[in-house]
Amino acid sequence: MTKEKINIEMIATSEIKISCVVPQDRGIDALRAAHTAFALAGGKNGNGSGLG
C-alpha cells in the first residue's frame, strides 16, 4: 500500500487473514496492490479477472 501511497486507516489480523480499512475512493487500488504484492489472482498479471 505504501508503494501506491494508499493510507491504511486500520489493520486487523488473525491466523489466516489480514484485513485493512482504506479510504473508499482507493479501495480498488488497494485491492490491486495487495493482489500484485502477494501474486494473487486479479493482480496486474492479466488473468482476465477484471482487476488487472
TORZAGU-648736 format. One record per atom (N, C-alpha, C, O): atom name; x, y, z. Coordinates in Angstrom, 3 decimals. Atoms other than C-alpha are relative to their C-alpha. Layout:
BEGIN
SITE    a          X          Y          Z
SITE   CA          X          Y          Z
...
% end
This chain:
BEGIN
SITE    a          X          Y          Z
SITE    N      0.818     -1.187      0.000
SITE   CA      0.000      0.000      0.000
SITE    C      0.869      1.262      0.000
SITE    O      0.511      2.273     -0.604
SITE    N     -0.898     -1.152     -0.044
SITE   CA      2.894      2.341      0.717
SITE    C      0.482      0.372     -1.394
SITE    O      0.544      1.549     -1.747
SITE    N     -0.488     -0.242      1.359
SITE   CA      4.202      1.945     -2.818
SITE    C     -1.027      0.758     -0.839
SITE    O     -0.668      1.582     -1.680
SITE    N      1.082     -0.662      0.736
SITE   CA      0.815      3.080     -4.155
SITE    C     -0.514      1.247      0.723
SITE    O     -1.463      1.888      0.272
SITE    N      0.385     -1.171     -0.810
SITE   CA      0.556      5.838     -1.491
SITE    C     -1.455     -0.085      0.467
SITE    O     -2.206      0.888      0.398
SITE    N      1.350      0.223     -0.521
SITE   CA     -2.625      4.343     -0.028
SITE    C      0.083     -0.029      1.520
SITE    O      0.815     -0.839      2.088
SITE    N      0.005     -0.079     -1.452
SITE   CA     -3.292      5.268      3.600
SITE    C     -0.821     -1.145      0.597
SITE    O     -1.995     -1.305      0.263
SITE    N      0.720      1.054     -0.713
SITE   CA     -4.224      2.279      5.785
SITE    C     -0.484      0.603      1.310
SITE    O      0.319      1.016      2.147
SITE    N      0.590     -0.622     -1.175
SITE   CA     -6.615      3.554      8.445
SITE    C     -0.088     -0.960      1.187
SITE    O     -0.062     -0.529      2.340
SITE    N      0.083      0.989     -1.070
SITE   CA     -6.890      0.302     10.419
SITE    C      0.415     -1.350     -0.559
SITE    O      0.139     -1.652     -1.720
SITE    N     -0.401      1.348      0.377
SITE   CA     -5.409     -3.218     10.304
SITE    C     -0.458     -0.964      1.085
SITE    O     -0.330     -0.680      2.276
SITE    N      0.362      1.079     -0.923
SITE   CA     -6.769     -6.409     11.888
SITE    C      0.576     -1.292     -0.563
SITE    O      0.535     -1.519     -1.773
SITE    N     -0.602      1.246      0.461
SITE   CA     -5.059     -9.788     11.733
SITE    C     -0.530     -1.191      0.782
SITE    O     -0.982     -1.064      1.920
SITE    N      0.286      1.272     -0.660
SITE   CA     -5.810    -13.397     12.542
SITE    C      0.999     -1.002     -0.564
SITE    O      1.886     -0.632     -1.333
SITE    N     -0.918      1.019      0.495
SITE   CA     -4.031    -16.671     11.857
SITE    C     -0.098     -0.203     -1.507
SITE    O      0.874     -0.614     -2.141
SITE    N      0.189      0.308      1.422
SITE   CA     -5.491    -16.895      8.346
SITE    C     -0.271      1.207     -0.889
SITE    O     -0.376      1.057     -2.106
SITE    N      0.275     -1.139      0.872
SITE   CA     -6.155    -13.340      7.170
SITE    C      0.516      1.304      0.595
SITE    O      0.769      1.418      1.795
SITE    N     -0.339     -1.374     -0.369
SITE   CA     -5.157     -9.689      7.248
SITE    C     -1.078      0.879     -0.615
SITE    O     -1.350      0.788     -1.812
SITE    N      1.028     -0.919      0.492
SITE   CA     -7.871     -7.046      6.950
SITE    C      0.486      1.429      0.185
SITE    O      1.080      1.766      1.209
SITE    N     -0.393     -1.405     -0.062
SITE   CA     -7.251     -3.370      6.193
SITE    C     -1.193      0.875     -0.346
SITE    O     -2.014      0.517     -1.190
SITE    N      0.987     -1.013      0.353
SITE   CA     -9.518     -0.339      6.149
SITE    C      0.751      1.109     -0.715
SITE    O      1.718      1.662     -0.193
SITE    N     -0.607     -1.063      0.810
SITE   CA     -8.620      2.147      3.422
SITE    C     -1.110      0.950     -0.440
SITE    O     -2.286      0.589     -0.393
SITE    N      1.028     -0.919      0.493
SITE   CA    -10.399      5.222      2.062
SITE    C     -0.797     -0.637     -1.146
SITE    O     -0.233     -1.329     -1.993
SITE    N      0.871      0.625      0.993
SITE   CA    -13.362      4.199     -0.092
SITE    C      0.447      0.273     -1.431
SITE    O      0.371     -0.611     -2.283
SITE    N     -0.392     -0.337      1.372
SITE   CA    -12.062      6.015     -3.162
SITE    C      1.305     -0.672     -0.428
SITE    O      1.672     -0.593     -1.600
SITE    N     -1.240      0.708      0.334
SITE   CA     -8.809      3.978     -3.006
SITE    C     -0.149     -1.513      0.152
SITE    O      0.834     -2.248      0.051
SITE    N      0.241      1.419     -0.241
SITE   CA    -10.423      0.581     -2.372
SITE    C      0.461     -0.916     -1.124
SITE    O      1.140     -1.910     -0.866
SITE    N     -0.394      0.833      1.143
SITE   CA     -9.916     -0.858     -5.860
SITE    C      1.512      0.024     -0.175
SITE    O      2.123     -1.007     -0.452
SITE    N     -1.453     -0.100      0.097
SITE   CA     -6.344      0.445     -5.969
SITE    C      0.674     -0.851      1.075
SITE    O      1.677     -1.512      0.805
SITE    N     -0.556      0.786     -1.100
SITE   CA     -5.657     -1.176     -2.585
SITE    C     -0.131     -1.494     -0.287
SITE    O      0.795     -2.261     -0.019
SITE    N      0.201      1.403      0.345
SITE   CA     -7.110     -4.481     -3.750
SITE    C      0.998     -0.444     -1.067
SITE    O      1.595     -1.515     -0.961
SITE    N     -0.984      0.317      1.047
SITE   CA     -4.955     -4.425     -6.873
SITE    C      1.411     -0.093      0.574
SITE    O      2.175     -0.992      0.221
SITE    N     -1.342     -0.001     -0.592
SITE   CA     -1.860     -3.576     -4.816
SITE    C      0.239     -1.263      0.824
SITE    O      1.313     -1.859      0.746
SITE    N     -0.140      1.213     -0.811
SITE   CA     -2.464     -6.460     -2.399
SITE    C      0.123     -1.234     -0.885
SITE    O      0.962     -2.101     -0.638
SITE    N     -0.054      1.147      0.908
SITE   CA     -3.118     -8.918     -5.215
SITE    C      1.339     -0.072     -0.729
SITE    O      1.892     -1.156     -0.914
SITE    N     -1.291     -0.025      0.686
SITE   CA      0.023     -7.821     -7.037
SITE    C      1.131     -0.378      0.963
SITE    O      2.011     -1.164      0.609
SITE    N     -1.066      0.258     -0.980
SITE   CA      2.197     -7.905     -3.892
SITE    C      0.079     -1.465      0.394
SITE    O      1.169     -1.992      0.615
SITE    N      0.023      1.396     -0.436
SITE   CA      1.099    -11.431     -2.971
SITE    C     -0.217     -0.979     -1.154
SITE    O     -0.472     -2.160     -0.921
SITE    N      0.152      0.835      1.198
SITE   CA      0.831    -12.761     -6.572
SITE    C     -1.306     -0.794      0.020
SITE    O     -1.323     -1.990     -0.269
SITE    N      1.322      0.623     -0.035
SITE   CA     -2.890    -13.494     -6.171
SITE    C     -0.746      0.272     -1.297
SITE    O     -0.399      1.202     -2.025
SITE    N      0.843     -0.224      1.174
SITE   CA     -5.488    -13.788     -8.940
SITE    C     -0.580      1.404      0.074
SITE    O     -0.977      1.863      1.145
SITE    N      0.572     -1.337      0.041
SITE   CA     -6.687    -10.376    -10.027
SITE    C      1.030      1.106      0.081
SITE    O      0.672      2.284      0.047
SITE    N     -1.044     -1.008     -0.002
SITE   CA     -3.353     -8.609     -9.840
SITE    C      0.280      0.471     -1.414
SITE    O     -0.543      0.261     -2.306
SITE    N     -0.351     -0.522      1.318
SITE   CA     -1.600     -6.996    -12.792
SITE    C      0.635     -1.077     -0.866
SITE    O      1.544     -0.794     -1.646
SITE    N     -0.584      1.103      0.747
SITE   CA     -0.855    -10.405    -14.274
SITE    C     -0.836     -0.389     -1.206
SITE    O     -0.546     -1.390     -1.862
SITE    N      0.777      0.223      1.205
SITE   CA     -3.505    -10.235    -16.989
SITE    C     -0.777     -1.302     -0.030
SITE    O     -0.839     -1.957     -1.070
SITE    N      0.718      1.259     -0.038
SITE   CA     -5.598    -13.187    -15.855
SITE    C     -1.480      0.129     -0.379
SITE    O     -2.225     -0.849     -0.327
SITE    N      1.371     -0.177      0.459
SITE   CA     -8.867    -11.676    -17.071
SITE    C     -1.043      0.095      1.084
SITE    O     -2.232     -0.047      0.801
SITE    N      0.971     -0.051     -1.088
SITE   CA    -10.473    -11.292    -13.659
SITE    C     -0.730      1.335      0.077
SITE    O     -1.701      1.467      0.821
SITE    N      0.632     -1.305     -0.041
SITE   CA    -11.377     -7.662    -14.304
SITE    C      0.709      0.987      0.908
SITE    O      0.407      2.180      0.878
SITE    N     -0.722     -0.916     -0.882
SITE   CA     -9.000     -6.240    -11.700
SITE    C      1.330      0.430     -0.607
SITE    O      1.801      1.530     -0.320
SITE    N     -1.360     -0.287      0.484
SITE   CA     -5.700     -6.349    -13.611
SITE    C      0.074      0.699     -1.251
SITE    O      1.170      0.983     -1.735
% end
